[in-house]
Each structure stands twice: as C-alpha cells, then as structure tokens.
Amino acid sequence: METLTAVLIVVVVFSIASASLQNIYGAEVKNNDDLFRNRLKELAYLAKNNKLSYPFLEDTTAWNIYLEKNEDEIKLTAQWKKGRSTITQIWQNNDKI
C-alpha cells in the first residue's frame, strides 16, 4: 500500500511539473517575434539606403507592413491583422537606423 501511494505521489508531481514546463515554453514560442522584428530592421535599412520603391506594401500572414517616404522622413507602419496592435516608426533622412 505504501509503494502504491509513493508511486501515485511521484506521478502527480511529475505531471504537474510537465504541465508547468509545457505552459512556460508554449508561451515563449507563441510570443517570439524575432523574425518579424528582424524583417522590420531589414526594411528600415533598405528604405534608408534607397533600395525600395515607394509606397511599399508587404502583406504577411500576420502583419501588414507599409512604408512611405516624403522629402524629409521615412515612415514605417506595421499593423497586426489579428488585433489592434500597430507599430509605427519614423526616421528623418539623416537619422541612423
């Protein structure tokens, strides 16, 4: 009887630990936006070095990215399709990116 109780306690503890780790790593993967941030940096670099035609529009699975340029500034706007998040960055022509 004591062995069965000990095994049951070990199984419960490992189940709770497994569920906790799965929750932590699942949230980390879900919130990982490194590829998107790198794409924004790449577009900013290309815009600053006049390698894009304006207005520039990129439609990804999750984001709409729009770049426009006027005489003094470059404006990047990224809007998340699944929510209300919007990222806006504005650079003057002589700013570093």
Secondary structure, DSSP 8 states (H G I E B T S, - for coil): -HHHHHHHHHHHHHHHHHHHHHHHHHHHHHT--HHHHHHHHHHHHHHHTT-S-SSEEEE-SSEEEEEEE-SSEEEEEEEETTSS-EEEEEEETT---
